Amino acid sequence: MVRRNFTDYRALQQNRKENDMTTKLFRNCFLLLALALHSPVVSWGQPRSATPKWLLAYYLCLDNSLSPAADEILSALEGGIISKDLMVLLQVDTQESSKLARVTLGLKQSQVYREARELGSDESAEILEFTGFLDWIIKIGNAENYVLVLVSPPGKLGQICLDKTSGKWLSMEQVGAAVAAANEKLKSKLRLLFLHQSGTAAIENLFSFAGTSEYILASPLALRLPGTYYSELLRTMAMRPELSGRDVASAIMESDQGYGVYTLVDSAALKALPEKIGPVVDGLLQNSNPIAVHALFKVFSSENESYYDLQSFLDSLTPKDKPELIKAKNSFEQWYRSKLIAHKAGGPFRKAKDARYSGLSVFVPQTPDLIGPYKSLPFYGKSKFAELVALASQPPID
């Protein structure tokens, strides 16, 4: 009896000690706790596969309303790792954690290994933290193919990755430049860039990522984050490691239950967007129909800014008695539908009217002066599109 009581006491003390450590981990690094709670097989520090077929990198900007999704995302990713051909790297910021954390997930000898460590910073919306994450991928990745995913709530035009604690956002222009530079160091092996943020398929946003990867996946509509595709995608990639970047995007479209429309864009073709749309813009600046903003086909709103379907926007502005302008518009439409958009899919939250969506959107300010802060965006710098949307935002003349 004495021996049993002593054993029970030691066990109780050990449990208390472990509970204190768990509480500390929760407070200082939510990610470590999330991982500890959701893995039946734990093997810290296992050697990595020399050359994984695929490396998926997640930049999770969750220091905001998405913070509760951190545990769900991590658990789903870990549950999908069934092959040593896959490696997952994450950098995560949540409201519960005091610092950013980096997590590595993989498989070795049928065991899931994971490593997690805190960083010195707590601001995910600093470009140096993002470029540091990309440098980490380059340093330890050594994979044949890469996928980069950014998860964030929506903001204003050109904004991505909200850090609510600091109130800062990353600039899409800066992020795009950083990704392009990283892909060059990866010898152009970034097959897919997934902008998992509502409304990012606006052409002004997408152009900031032109040439960054083989394909860019985004949505012109609101998304139900964090999505549901994680485990199924990893299992599909494990069973079919020969998949292309386009195939990976299709697998996301097939397994995610949190979207209405996804649009897959050819990143190389995106570079030609200003040139291709130029004749249409020039013609419309000279001969456009007066339209009211409220009459346009709205597809998304965020932070008091509204986005409208690209095709309906151009159709509404084009006069019916200008055959040359109509020809230019139709030529552009044929190009973006056949060359720019590689694939478009409707998800579980697709509405009947979604069939009319081109898959791309444009930002139109409520008044012409509101375009001013955005004139430095890369797309506006290489086209006269800012003038066109300013014109479209003017009330029709009676």
C-alpha positions in Angstrom: 0.0 0.0 0.0 2.8 2.4 0.9 4.6 1.7 -2.3 1.4 2.2 -4.3 0.7 5.5 -2.6 4.2 6.7 -3.2 3.9 5.7 -6.8 0.6 7.5 -7.1 2.1 10.6 -5.5 5.0 10.7 -7.9 2.7 10.2 -10.8 0.5 13.1 -9.5 3.6 15.4 -9.2 4.7 14.4 -12.6 1.3 15.1 -14.0 1.3 18.5 -12.4 4.7 19.2 -13.8 3.6 18.2 -17.3 0.4 20.3 -16.9 2.5 23.4 -16.0 4.8 22.8 -19.0 1.7 22.4 -21.2 0.2 25.6 -20.0 3.5 27.5 -20.6 3.7 26.1 -24.1 0.1 27.2 -24.8 0.9 30.7 -23.6 4.2 31.0 -25.4 3.7 28.8 -28.4 0.2 27.7 -29.3 1.5 25.7 -32.2 3.5 23.3 -30.0 0.4 22.5 -28.0 -1.7 22.0 -31.1 0.8 19.5 -32.4 1.1 17.7 -29.2 -2.7 17.2 -28.9 -3.3 15.8 -32.4 -0.6 13.2 -33.2 -0.7 9.5 -32.3 2.8 9.1 -33.5 5.5 11.5 -32.2 9.1 11.5 -33.2 11.0 14.6 -32.7 14.1 15.4 -34.7 13.8 12.6 -37.2 16.1 13.0 -40.2 14.4 14.4 -43.2 14.0 12.8 -46.6 17.0 13.8 -48.7 14.9 15.1 -51.6 11.2 15.2 -51.1 9.1 15.2 -54.2 6.9 18.0 -52.9 7.4 20.7 -50.3 4.3 22.7 -49.2 5.0 26.0 -47.4 2.3 27.7 -45.4 2.5 31.3 -44.3 -0.4 31.5 -41.8 -1.4 35.0 -40.9 -3.7 34.2 -38.1 -3.2 37.0 -35.6 -6.7 38.1 -36.4 -10.2 36.6 -36.6 -8.7 33.4 -38.1 -6.7 32.6 -35.0 -9.0 29.7 -33.8 -8.3 27.9 -37.1 -4.6 27.3 -36.3 -5.2 24.1 -34.5 -7.5 22.8 -37.2 -5.1 23.6 -40.0 -2.1 22.0 -38.3 -4.1 18.8 -37.3 -5.4 18.4 -40.9 -1.9 18.8 -42.4 -0.3 16.4 -40.0 -3.1 13.9 -40.6 -2.5 14.0 -44.3 1.3 13.2 -44.2 1.5 9.5 -45.3 4.6 9.7 -47.5 8.2 10.7 -47.2 7.8 12.3 -50.6 6.1 15.2 -48.8 7.3 17.8 -46.4 5.3 20.7 -44.9 6.9 23.9 -43.6 4.8 26.5 -41.7 5.3 29.9 -40.2 2.4 30.8 -38.0 1.2 33.8 -36.1 -1.8 33.6 -33.8 -3.5 35.8 -31.2 -2.8 33.1 -28.5 1.0 33.0 -29.1 3.4 35.7 -28.1 5.9 34.9 -30.9 5.9 33.6 -34.4 6.6 29.9 -34.8 8.1 27.7 -37.4 6.9 24.1 -37.8 8.3 21.3 -39.9 6.2 18.2 -40.7 7.3 15.1 -42.5 7.5 11.3 -42.5 10.4 9.0 -41.8 10.2 5.2 -41.3 6.4 5.4 -41.1 6.6 7.9 -38.3 5.5 11.5 -38.4 8.2 13.8 -37.3 7.7 17.4 -36.3 9.9 20.2 -35.2 8.7 23.5 -33.9 10.5 26.6 -32.6 9.7 30.1 -31.7 11.1 33.1 -33.5 12.2 36.4 -31.9 9.5 38.4 -33.6 5.7 38.5 -33.2 4.8 40.5 -36.3 3.9 38.4 -39.4 3.1 41.5 -41.4 6.7 42.6 -41.6 8.3 41.9 -45.0 11.6 40.8 -43.3 9.7 38.0 -41.5 8.2 36.9 -44.8 11.5 36.9 -46.7 13.1 35.1 -43.7 10.4 32.4 -44.1 11.3 32.1 -47.8 15.0 31.9 -47.0 14.2 29.1 -44.6 12.4 27.2 -47.3 15.3 27.6 -49.7 17.8 26.6 -47.0 16.3 23.3 -45.9 13.8 22.4 -48.6 15.8 20.6 -51.3 12.6 19.5 -52.9 11.7 18.7 -56.6 8.6 20.9 -56.5 7.2 23.6 -54.2 3.8 25.0 -53.3 3.4 28.3 -51.4 0.2 29.1 -49.6 -0.7 32.4 -47.8 -3.7 32.4 -45.5 -5.3 35.6 -44.3 -8.6 37.5 -43.9 -9.3 40.0 -46.6 -8.3 43.7 -46.5 -8.1 46.6 -48.9 -6.8 46.5 -52.5 -3.2 45.2 -52.5 -3.2 44.1 -48.9 -2.4 40.6 -47.6 -1.6 39.1 -44.3 -3.2 41.0 -41.4 -1.4 41.2 -38.1 -4.1 42.5 -35.9 -1.9 43.1 -32.9 0.2 45.6 -34.8 -2.5 46.7 -37.1 -0.2 46.1 -40.1 -0.6 44.4 -43.5 1.9 43.1 -46.0 1.9 44.7 -49.4 1.1 42.3 -52.3 3.7 44.2 -54.3 6.4 43.5 -51.8 5.3 39.9 -51.3 5.2 39.3 -55.0 8.7 40.6 -55.5 9.9 38.5 -52.6 8.3 35.3 -54.0 9.7 36.0 -57.5 13.2 36.3 -56.0 12.8 33.2 -54.0 11.6 31.2 -57.0 14.7 32.2 -58.9 16.8 30.8 -56.1 14.6 27.6 -56.2 15.5 27.3 -59.9 11.8 28.0 -60.9 10.5 25.0 -59.0 7.6 26.9 -57.4 4.7 25.2 -59.2 1.8 26.9 -57.4 1.1 30.0 -55.4 -2.2 29.8 -53.5 -3.6 33.1 -52.3 -6.0 31.7 -49.8 -7.7 35.1 -49.0 -11.1 36.2 -50.1 -11.3 38.4 -53.2 -7.7 38.1 -54.4 -8.6 37.3 -58.0 -8.9 41.0 -58.8 -6.6 41.7 -61.8 -4.9 44.6 -59.8 -4.0 42.1 -57.1 -3.0 39.2 -59.3 -0.6 41.3 -61.5 1.6 41.9 -58.4 2.4 38.2 -58.5 3.0 37.9 -62.3 5.9 35.6 -63.0 6.3 34.4 -59.4 5.3 30.7 -60.0 3.9 28.5 -62.7 0.3 29.0 -61.6 -1.6 31.2 -59.1 -4.8 30.1 -57.4 -7.2 32.7 -56.1 -10.8 33.5 -55.8 -12.8 36.7 -56.8 -15.4 35.8 -54.1 -15.6 35.5 -50.4 -14.1 32.3 -49.0 -15.0 30.3 -45.9 -11.7 30.0 -44.3 -9.7 28.0 -43.3 -11.0 25.6 -45.9 -11.3 21.8 -45.8 -8.8 20.5 -48.4 -5.6 20.0 -46.3 -5.6 16.3 -45.5 -7.1 15.1 -48.7 -4.7 17.2 -50.8 -1.7 15.7 -49.0 -3.0 12.2 -49.4 -3.6 12.8 -53.1 -0.1 14.2 -53.6 1.4 11.2 -51.7 -0.4 8.7 -54.0 0.3 10.7 -57.1 3.7 12.5 -56.6 3.9 13.0 -60.4 1.2 15.7 -60.2 1.9 19.1 -61.8 1.2 22.5 -60.2 -2.0 22.6 -62.2 -3.0 19.2 -60.9 -2.4 20.3 -57.3 -4.7 23.3 -57.8 -7.3 21.0 -59.3 -7.0 18.7 -56.3 -7.6 21.7 -54.0 -10.7 22.7 -56.0 -12.1 19.2 -55.8 -11.6 18.7 -52.1 -12.2 22.2 -50.6 -15.7 22.8 -49.3 -15.3 26.5 -48.5 -15.5 28.3 -51.8 -17.8 29.5 -54.5 -15.4 30.0 -57.4 -11.6 29.4 -57.7 -9.6 30.7 -60.6 -6.3 29.3 -61.7 -4.1 31.8 -63.5 -1.1 31.1 -65.7 1.6 33.3 -64.0 3.7 33.8 -67.2 0.7 34.9 -69.2 -0.2 37.3 -66.5 2.9 39.4 -67.4 1.2 40.3 -70.7 -2.0 41.6 -69.1 -1.3 45.3 -69.5 -0.4 44.8 -73.1 -3.4 42.6 -73.9 -6.0 44.9 -72.2 -4.3 48.1 -73.4 -6.3 48.5 -76.7 -9.6 48.0 -74.8 -8.7 50.5 -72.2 -7.5 53.1 -74.8 -10.8 52.7 -76.7 -13.0 52.9 -73.6 -11.2 56.1 -72.4 -12.3 57.7 -75.7 -15.7 56.0 -76.1 -17.2 54.5 -73.0 -20.8 54.3 -71.9 -21.6 56.3 -68.8 -22.5 53.8 -66.1 -23.5 53.9 -62.4 -21.3 51.9 -60.0 -24.4 50.4 -58.3 -25.5 48.9 -61.7 -22.3 46.9 -62.1 -22.1 43.1 -61.3 -20.6 43.2 -57.8 -18.8 40.0 -56.7 -17.0 41.0 -53.4 -16.7 43.8 -50.8 -14.1 44.3 -48.1 -13.1 47.3 -46.0 -15.7 49.5 -47.7 -14.2 48.7 -51.1 -16.1 46.9 -53.9 -15.0 44.6 -56.7 -16.9 43.8 -59.9 -16.8 41.0 -62.4 -14.2 41.8 -65.1 -16.3 40.8 -68.1 -19.5 42.6 -67.0 -17.4 45.7 -66.2 -16.0 45.8 -69.8 -19.4 44.9 -71.3 -21.1 47.7 -69.4 -18.6 50.3 -70.6 -18.5 49.3 -74.2 -20.9 51.1 -76.6 -22.9 48.9 -79.0 -22.2 51.3 -81.9 -18.3 51.0 -81.8 -17.5 47.8 -83.8 -13.7 48.3 -83.6 -13.9 48.7 -79.8 -16.2 45.6 -79.6 -13.7 43.7 -81.6 -10.8 44.7 -79.3 -12.9 43.7 -76.2 -13.8 40.3 -77.7 -10.2 39.7 -78.6 -9.1 40.4 -75.0 -11.9 38.2 -73.7 -10.8 35.3 -75.9 -7.2 35.8 -74.6 -7.9 35.8 -70.9 -10.4 32.9 -71.1 -8.0 30.7 -73.2 -4.5 31.8 -72.2 -4.6 33.6 -68.8 -7.1 31.5 -67.0 -5.8 27.9 -66.9 -8.8 26.5 -65.1 -11.9 27.7 -63.2 -14.1 25.8 -60.9 -17.3 26.3 -58.9 -17.4 25.0 -55.4 -20.1 24.0 -52.9 -21.0 27.7 -52.2 -21.5 28.6 -55.8 -24.8 30.3 -56.5 -26.8 30.1 -59.7 -25.6 33.6 -60.8 -22.0 32.5 -60.4 -22.1 30.9 -63.8 -21.8 34.4 -65.2 -18.6 35.1 -63.4 -15.5 35.5 -65.6 -13.4 34.3 -62.7 -11.6 37.6 -62.5 -12.7 40.9 -60.9 -11.7 44.6 -60.9 -11.7 47.2 -58.1 -13.9 50.3 -58.8 -13.8 53.1 -56.2 -17.0 54.7 -55.0 -15.6 58.1 -56.2 -12.7 58.9 -58.6 -10.5 60.4 -55.9 -10.4 57.1 -54.0 -8.2 55.6 -56.7 -5.4 58.0 -55.8 -3.7 55.9 -53.1 -3.5 52.9 -55.4 -1.9 54.5 -58.5 1.5 53.1 -57.5 0.3 49.5 -57.8 2.3 47.6 -60.5 -0.7 47.0 -62.8 -1.7 50.7 -62.7 1.9 51.7 -63.4 1.9 49.6 -66.6 -1.5 50.5 -67.9 -4.1 53.2 -68.0 -6.6 51.1 -66.1 -6.6 53.4 -63.1 -8.0 56.1 -65.4 -10.7 53.8 -66.6 -11.9 52.7 -63.2 -11.9 56.4 -62.1 -14.0 57.2 -65.1 -16.4 54.3 -64.3 -16.8 55.6 -60.8 -18.2 58.9 -62.0 -22.0 59.3 -61.9 -23.6 59.2 -65.3 -24.3 62.5 -66.9 -28.0 63.2 -67.5 
